[in-house]
Amino acid sequence: MGKNNLKNFDYHILQNMDSSQKNELAEEIRQHILDVVSFNGGHLSSNLGVVDLSVALCSQFDPYRDDILFDVGHQAYTYKILTGRDISTIRQKDGISGFQDIQESDADKISAGHSSTSIAIGLGMATAKKLQNDNSKTVIVIGDAAFQNGLALEALNSINETEQKPVIIILNDNGMAISKGRGYISKGLKEIRTSVFYQRSAGRFKNAFDRRGLTWIYNIGKHMKNALKSLFFRPTLFDTLNCDYLGPIDGHNISKVETFLKRAKAIDKSVIIHIKTTKGKGYKLAEEDEDGYWHGASPFEQDSGIPTKNHPETVSLSHLAGDALMQRLNEDPLSVVISAAMVKGAHLEEVFCKYPKRCFDVGISEEYAIDMVAGLALKGLHPILSLYSTFAQRGYDEFLHDLCRMELNVLIIFDRVGLVGRDGASHQGIFDIAMLGSMPNTTIYHPYDGKMLIKQILDASFDTGGPEIIRVERSYVDICEAKLTPRYILRDFEFLPKANSKKLFLGVGLLGKSAYDSLKGKLNCIILNKLSKLPSDLDEIMLQQDEIILYDSTSVELGFASYVSLHLAKLGFTGKFTSYALPVKFIEKGSKQEELMETNLDVQSVVKKIMEIL
Ligand SMILES: Cc1ncc(C[n+]2csc(CCOP(=O)(O)OP(=O)(O)O)c2C)c(N)n1
């Protein structure tokens, strides 16, 4: 344990610390974050990168009075420590959230998790402050990848345009999204980081001239510099925005960052402070990582970096989906793959590496990705879009208006559907069926095991007259499931009848399959592979029952359960329909099993209840 109490820190102490004490504090915090994340897992490298910035922020602003917003909020661990929170329970059930969260502390002014919301929300706050004569400050910390998203750019376009108090935007530029940054804004930022004109901070010169009473020389020089700059360089994005730009500066130099924060506070106009940081600062393996391995880490051993919980006999469904996509591209020359900044999470590295011309990472741009896929399909290709279910929510209108309305044949892999565990409420993939269920021309598949998943990807027909969606749970399966036998057949559902029974169990997903295995022989049992356009032979079976019991732990009850209930009503089903599905609410973090138990949807409880009914 270091000198500082990092489990119950009082940020007021920062006021009395000199710069070397602050540096020492930052080092202690870095080690503490490493200790906690190596034990619990979590967003390691983003957090190590903003330790110094967070110390500077909490010494220059009042976290309770001012509004300090961290975009995505995954990098707020130091901020949480400095505002008195013990992060050793981070991402655990009932513990500290892995993101900023208004339920957790009055120092968290937003609940985050999805990227690029901070500038828009910050501008809204600043507009309210103008109307309310509130002089508190609004500070937004946003990473270079989140900064490139449409929502962030739309907000930036209005900066100082509406009546608002000034905001301070800190652009935390580490050149990385989860893996290496991409796109022209990323390239432009890199140019700024290395360009001579932006290298020297104007303030340093100004102070030197001021001290000698030669401010007028500085002013002439500054005008010449601007004239020269516009003669030789096209204006940068920052020049065209109606706000001041300061930087780029070393984001690991606490006193320097503080100096710039002070300067920004004094300007009566919105300001962007461009800081350069190293993602993973202080942990060599993370500093050197270009692939995003250390962005979100599972528990690991600090010296070697080796994961402490290794399960070589299992494989994630996302992994299997990545492998199947590789096979699809091998066999189908029309197939192309698109990802929105989740290449690593969706296990697409290998296919991106093998087919660089047929694979596109568009950065954190889900809406663009969906419409790009529309364009690819309109030209006759077989586009395959990989999106996390939770981030696909961004693209509701593009799905409906562009893909469904134009009846475009595209394949969309919805990764991380269902409960996802430690990331909690913002990341649960449980709302997609409710979203897609209302859209004409969609076909939704949900494989109940790894083999089915592979087969669905390989067999996607690109002829259904609309998007085909395959839902992929955040689950692990036996490694043997990675292999298909040549004659493996894809069916919409499996049916195991029980003689003389008039009760039917209907299961969805891996847990549905597990319940199906426990219940078979006790009542009629069906496990589904498809969740829309239910086939007519299934209708016939359902109409013969007195009671139908649905178990879907992967979506809210206004999703598939509502769909089945309505479908049965339309068919004229007169028996009883019971459903075990997730309540329409935000489900907080825990292990996946804890989340299931919290909602009474773990297999054991559901099977027990069904046995009671029987
Ligand atoms: C809408 C949305 N898409 C994708 C993600 C997943 N995600 C979380 S952090 C991150 C990278 C953020 O990079 P950057 O903004 O540069 O911040 P850094 O982690 O490098 O500090 C991504 C893609 C998300 N949280 N929200």
The ligand as an SDF file (V2000), in Angstrom:
LIG
                    3D

 26 27  0  0  0  0  0  0  0  0999 V2000
  -21.5340    3.0170  -29.8980 C   0  0  0  0  0  0  0  0  0  0  0  0
  -20.3490    2.2160  -29.4110 C   0  0  0  0  0  0  0  0  0  0  0  0
  -19.6500    1.4530  -30.2760 N   0  0  0  0  0  0  0  0  0  0  0  0
  -18.5980    0.7330  -29.8510 C   0  0  0  0  0  0  0  0  0  0  0  0
  -18.2110    0.7680  -28.5420 C   0  0  0  0  0  0  0  0  0  0  0  0
  -17.0730   -0.1180  -28.0310 C   0  0  0  0  0  0  0  0  0  0  0  0
  -15.9280    0.6840  -27.5980 N   0  0  0  0  0  0  0  0  0  0  0  0
  -15.7110    0.9890  -26.3140 C   0  0  0  0  0  0  0  0  0  0  0  0
  -14.3520    1.9040  -26.0800 S   0  0  0  0  0  0  0  0  0  0  0  0
  -13.9890    1.8660  -27.7150 C   0  0  0  0  0  0  0  0  0  0  0  0
  -12.7550    2.5360  -28.2250 C   0  0  0  0  0  0  0  0  0  0  0  0
  -12.7110    3.9350  -27.7850 C   0  0  0  0  0  0  0  0  0  0  0  0
  -11.5430    4.5180  -28.2720 O   0  0  0  0  0  0  0  0  0  0  0  0
  -11.1940    6.0150  -27.8690 P   0  0  0  0  0  0  0  0  0  0  0  0
  -12.4150    6.8390  -27.9390 O   0  0  0  0  0  0  0  0  0  0  0  0
  -10.0450    6.4600  -28.6730 O   0  0  0  0  0  0  0  0  0  0  0  0
  -10.8160    5.9070  -26.3390 O   0  0  0  0  0  0  0  0  0  0  0  0
   -9.6080    5.0930  -25.6620 P   0  0  0  0  0  0  0  0  0  0  0  0
  -10.1870    3.7930  -25.1950 O   0  0  0  0  0  0  0  0  0  0  0  0
   -8.5390    4.9080  -26.6990 O   0  0  0  0  0  0  0  0  0  0  0  0
   -9.1790    5.9310  -24.5380 O   0  0  0  0  0  0  0  0  0  0  0  0
  -14.9460    1.1580  -28.4240 C   0  0  0  0  0  0  0  0  0  0  0  0
  -14.9260    0.9120  -29.8810 C   0  0  0  0  0  0  0  0  0  0  0  0
  -18.9720    1.5750  -27.6660 C   0  0  0  0  0  0  0  0  0  0  0  0
  -18.6840    1.6410  -26.3580 N   0  0  0  0  0  0  0  0  0  0  0  0
  -20.0150    2.2940  -28.1300 N   0  0  0  0  0  0  0  0  0  0  0  0
  1  2  1  0
  2  3  1  0
  2 26  2  0
  3  4  2  0
  4  5  1  0
  5  6  1  0
  5 24  2  0
  6  7  1  0
  7  8  2  0
  7 22  1  0
  8  9  1  0
  9 10  1  0
 10 11  1  0
 10 22  2  0
 11 12  1  0
 12 13  1  0
 13 14  1  0
 14 15  2  0
 14 16  1  0
 14 17  1  0
 17 18  1  0
 18 19  2  0
 18 20  1  0
 18 21  1  0
 22 23  1  0
 24 25  1  0
 24 26  1  0
M  CHG  1   7   1
M  END
$$$$
